[in-house]
Amino acid sequence: MLGAQLRSMRVNQAKLSLERASELSHLSLPTLSRMENGKRHITSEDVAVLLTLYGIRPKERAALIQAARGEVQAGWWQPPPPPELPGLCALSGLLPAASSLTELSLGAIPKLLQTYDYAASCMHLSGAASAQVAAWWRVQERHQQELQRVDYTAFIHETALLTPVANPHTLFDQLVKLIEASKRGIGVRLVRAGRQVGLLTHSWLLMEFPKEQPVIHVNLGTSGVFLHDPQTSAYLDLRTRITQSALTSEHTRRSLQSMVDRLAKTSYL
């Protein structure tokens, strides 16, 4: 995860290509590539050089240098990206490298498909201060841009549509966005409550890569856990079962449209 964080800062904050970063840091291109992909040990000296090159402020540099020294356990429990360093989140470093994304969301609409108002409601319910919402949304919006190039399927449990996360107007706009996304070819499929697909205890995002093993990001609201092989095997099996039992994209659109029609008839809109 430290390598993913360094990649995120190179791309999102320093705006440097891998080749240019290699040239300026005097690290060979293969070495820097392996560091970012987690295939090479990253020393604290390497981290210090790269963070200085990327223009990272001293306070954030110190934490990552400590992680490289092994003084803290980095990469497993990820706090929400700080407002002053939104690119620090390891998820921002992994998503651009993924070729396929599969998401299961239980209590809310998946973040990659949320509208701003719906996302803000979720953030406030998670305890975020108003000042944090804009910074978090910038990160979330950048993540959503990955859907323009990656194969993505969202399995949305019926519970997510019934949970009172937002007001009716916000929910109406959110449902419309889901329908529009489905019409554009983005995979949006409902998982009916009561369907036997296995024990669904939490939301998660499965990231698959062209040459690397899959990575699971388990969503914990304001933080997350990254799982690697062999823990990913159970999620791959679960995806197969969910794929077989979830509503098709067409039937999902019909269900969502029915909800939109019902909301449109209420006095709340």
C-alpha positions in Angstrom: 0.0 0.0 0.0 3.0 2.4 0.6 3.9 1.9 -3.1 0.3 2.7 -4.1 0.4 5.9 -2.0 3.6 7.0 -3.7 2.1 6.4 -7.1 -1.0 8.4 -6.2 1.1 11.4 -5.1 3.3 11.2 -8.2 0.2 11.2 -10.5 -2.3 13.3 -8.6 -0.1 15.9 -6.9 3.2 16.1 -8.6 1.7 15.4 -12.0 4.8 13.5 -13.1 5.1 10.6 -15.5 6.9 7.5 -14.2 9.7 8.3 -16.6 10.1 11.9 -15.4 10.0 10.9 -11.8 12.7 8.2 -12.5 14.9 10.8 -14.1 14.5 13.4 -11.4 14.9 11.0 -8.5 17.9 9.1 -10.0 16.0 5.9 -9.5 16.0 3.5 -12.5 12.6 3.2 -14.3 12.3 -0.6 -13.4 13.1 0.1 -9.8 10.6 2.9 -9.4 7.9 0.8 -11.2 8.5 -2.2 -8.9 8.4 0.1 -5.8 5.0 1.4 -6.8 3.7 -2.0 -7.6 4.8 -3.5 -4.3 7.4 -5.8 -5.9 10.4 -4.1 -4.2 11.2 -3.1 -0.7 11.0 0.6 -0.2 13.6 2.2 2.1 13.0 5.3 4.1 15.7 7.0 2.1 13.8 6.3 -1.1 10.6 7.6 0.4 12.3 10.8 1.6 13.7 11.5 -1.8 10.4 10.9 -3.6 8.2 12.8 -1.2 10.6 15.8 -1.5 10.4 15.5 -5.2 6.6 15.4 -5.2 6.4 18.5 -3.0 4.8 16.7 0.0 4.8 18.8 3.2 7.0 17.8 6.1 4.2 16.6 8.4 2.9 14.1 5.8 6.5 13.1 4.8 7.3 12.1 8.4 4.4 9.7 8.7 5.3 7.9 5.5 9.0 7.8 6.2 8.1 6.1 9.6 6.0 3.6 7.7 8.9 2.8 5.4 11.1 2.2 8.5 8.6 -0.2 9.9 7.8 2.0 12.9 4.1 1.9 11.9 2.0 -0.7 10.2 1.1 1.0 6.9 -1.4 -0.1 4.3 -4.0 -2.1 6.1 -6.2 0.4 8.0 -6.7 3.4 5.9 -8.1 6.6 7.4 -10.2 8.9 5.3 -7.9 11.0 3.0 -7.0 14.2 4.8 -8.3 17.4 3.2 -4.9 18.8 2.5 -3.7 15.5 0.9 -6.6 13.8 -0.8 -4.3 11.8 -3.0 -2.8 10.0 0.0 -5.5 7.4 0.1 -4.1 4.1 -1.2 -7.3 3.5 -3.1 -6.5 6.5 -5.3 -3.3 4.7 -6.3 -4.9 1.3 -7.1 -8.0 2.3 -9.0 -6.2 3.7 -12.1 -4.3 0.5 -12.5 -7.4 -1.8 -12.3 -8.9 -3.3 -15.4 -12.0 -4.6 -13.8 -14.0 -3.5 -10.7 -16.8 -5.4 -9.0 -18.7 -3.8 -6.1 -21.2 -5.1 -3.5 -22.9 -2.4 -1.6 -25.3 -3.2 1.3 -26.4 0.0 3.1 -26.0 2.7 0.6 -25.5 3.3 -3.2 -21.9 2.5 -4.2 -19.6 5.5 -3.9 -18.6 5.2 -7.6 -22.2 5.9 -8.6 -23.2 8.5 -6.0 -24.4 12.0 -6.8 -22.9 14.8 -4.7 -25.9 15.4 -2.6 -26.3 11.7 -1.8 -22.6 11.4 -1.1 -22.7 14.4 1.3 -25.6 12.8 3.2 -23.6 9.6 3.6 -20.5 11.5 4.7 -22.5 13.5 7.3 -24.0 10.3 8.6 -20.5 8.9 8.9 -19.5 11.8 11.2 -17.7 14.0 8.7 -17.6 17.7 9.4 -19.0 20.0 6.8 -15.5 21.3 6.0 -14.4 17.7 5.1 -17.2 16.9 2.7 -15.9 19.0 -0.2 -12.4 17.5 0.1 -13.7 14.0 0.3 -16.0 14.6 -2.7 -13.0 15.7 -4.8 -11.4 12.3 -4.1 -14.6 10.4 -4.8 -15.3 12.4 -8.0 -11.9 11.5 -9.3 -12.5 7.9 -8.5 -15.8 8.0 -10.4 -13.9 9.2 -13.5 -12.3 5.7 -13.7 -15.7 4.3 -14.8 -15.0 5.9 -18.2 -12.4 3.3 -19.0 -12.8 0.3 -16.7 -15.2 -2.7 -16.7 -17.4 -2.0 -13.7 -20.3 -3.9 -12.2 -22.2 -2.7 -9.1 -24.3 -5.2 -7.1 -26.7 -3.1 -5.0 -28.5 -4.9 -2.2 -32.2 -3.9 -2.0 -31.5 -2.7 1.6 -29.5 0.2 0.2 -32.6 1.5 -1.6 -34.7 1.3 1.6 -32.2 2.8 4.0 -33.2 6.5 4.8 -29.8 7.9 4.0 -31.1 11.0 2.1 -34.2 13.0 1.6 -36.7 12.0 -1.1 -35.5 14.6 -3.6 -31.9 13.5 -3.2 -32.9 9.9 -3.5 -34.9 10.7 -6.6 -31.9 12.3 -8.3 -29.7 9.4 -7.2 -32.0 6.8 -8.7 -32.2 8.7 -12.0 -28.4 8.7 -12.1 -28.3 4.9 -11.6 -30.8 4.4 -14.4 -28.7 6.6 -16.7 -25.5 4.8 -15.8 -27.1 1.5 -16.6 -28.3 2.8 -20.0 -24.7 3.8 -20.7 -23.5 0.2 -20.2 -22.3 0.4 -16.7 -23.3 -2.7 -14.8 -26.0 -1.9 -12.2 -27.8 -5.0 -10.8 -30.0 -5.3 -7.8 -29.7 -8.1 -5.2 -33.1 -8.9 -3.8 -33.5 -9.2 -0.1 -34.0 -12.8 0.9 -32.1 -14.3 -2.0 -29.7 -17.0 -0.8 -26.3 -15.9 -2.1 -24.1 -16.4 1.0 -23.5 -14.4 4.1 -23.5 -10.7 3.2 -22.0 -8.9 6.1 -20.2 -5.9 4.6 -19.7 -3.9 1.5 -16.6 -4.4 -0.6 -14.9 -3.5 -3.9 -13.0 -6.1 -5.9 -10.2 -4.7 -8.0 -8.6 -6.9 -10.7 -5.4 -6.0 -12.6 -3.9 -7.1 -15.9 -0.8 -8.6 -14.3 -1.3 -8.6 -10.6 -3.4 -10.5 -8.1 -6.8 -9.1 -7.2 -7.2 -6.8 -4.2 -10.3 -6.3 -2.1 -11.2 -3.1 -0.4 -13.6 -3.6 2.5 -15.6 -0.5 3.1 -15.8 0.5 6.8 -17.5 3.8 6.4 -14.7 6.3 7.2 -11.9 3.8 6.8 -11.2 0.5 5.0 -9.2 -2.7 5.0 -7.3 -4.0 2.0 -7.3 -7.8 1.6 -4.9 -9.7 -0.6 -4.5 -13.3 -1.8 -5.5 -15.8 -0.3 -8.3 -13.8 1.4 -9.6 -12.7 -2.0 -10.7 -16.3 -3.0 -13.8 -16.2 -0.9 -14.9 -12.9 -2.5 -14.3 -14.3 -6.0 -16.6 -17.3 -5.2 -19.2 -14.9 -3.7 -19.2 -12.8 -6.8 -20.0 -15.9 -8.9 -23.0 -16.6 -6.7 -24.2 -13.0 -6.7 -23.9 -12.8 -10.5 -26.1 -15.8 -10.8 -28.8 -14.6 -8.4 -29.0 -10.8 -8.9 -31.5 -9.2 -11.2 -30.4 -8.6 -14.8 -29.5 -5.0 -15.8 -32.8 -4.7 -17.6 -34.9 -5.9 -14.7 -32.9 -3.7 -12.4 -33.7 -0.6 -14.6 -37.4 -1.5 -14.4 -37.3 -1.8 -10.6 -35.4 1.5 -10.3 -37.8 3.2 -12.7 -40.8 2.0 -10.6 -39.2 3.6 -7.5 -38.6 6.9 -9.4 -42.2 6.9 -10.6 -43.5 6.4 -7.1 -41.3 9.2 -5.7 -42.5 11.5 -8.5 -46.1 11.1 -7.4 -45.4 12.0 -3.8 -45.7 15.5 -2.3 -42.1 15.5 -1.2 -40.7 16.4 -4.6 
